[in-house]
């Protein structure tokens, strides 16, 4: 019989907080300051990476990326 390994999520909240503090890590909520400006900046970075492709090739690559992202 193999035992399931213990993960950080299996610990009680108080114990988890102490373990993370001892490791120098804290649990933070996700960054909720993803503004429209950030969205534009990342979109331009992505398009810059695929700028050497034709428009139809870019559409295919972006469609594939969207499909992979939804999985």
N, C-alpha and C positions, 0 to 999 in steps of 0.2 A: 504494500500500500504506500503510495507516494503522497507526501504532504504538500499542500498548496503553500507556496512561499508567502510570507507575511509582507504586505505592502503598507505604505504610509497611510493609505485610506482605511486600513483595518483597525487602526489605533483609535482610542478614545480621543475626543477633541482636545482635552487638556494635555494628554500625553503627546499627541501629534504636534501641538504648539511648542512644547518643550523640546521635542526632538528637532524640529525645524529651527528653533532658536539656537540650539546647541550647534547645529550644522551651519549656522549663519544665514539661514534662508527664512523667508517669511512668505506666507500665502497672501497674494494681493488679488484684488478683483481685476478683471480685464480692463485694459485702458479704454475708457469710454469717451475719449477726446479725439476720435477719428473724424476730423472735420472734412468738409467738402474740398478744402485746399489740399489736405493729405490725399484724398481720393484722386484729385487731378494730378498731383505729383507722381503718385504710383502708376497711374494710367499712362502718363508720358514716359516714365521709365520703361514700362513694358513695351510700349510702342517703339521706343528707341532701340530696344533689343531686336525687334523683328522688322526694322525699317528697310532692310535690304530685300525683303520679300515683296511679291506683288500683292495687290489688294485682295485678290481671291485667296492667295496663300495665307495672308494675314487672317482673313476671315476663318479659314479652316483651322489655323493654329489656335485662334481665340475660342472657336467653338469646341475644340478638343480640350483646351484648358478649362473651359466652363464645365464640360462633361466630367473631367477628372475631379474638379473641385466639388461637384455635387455627389460624388461617390462616398 
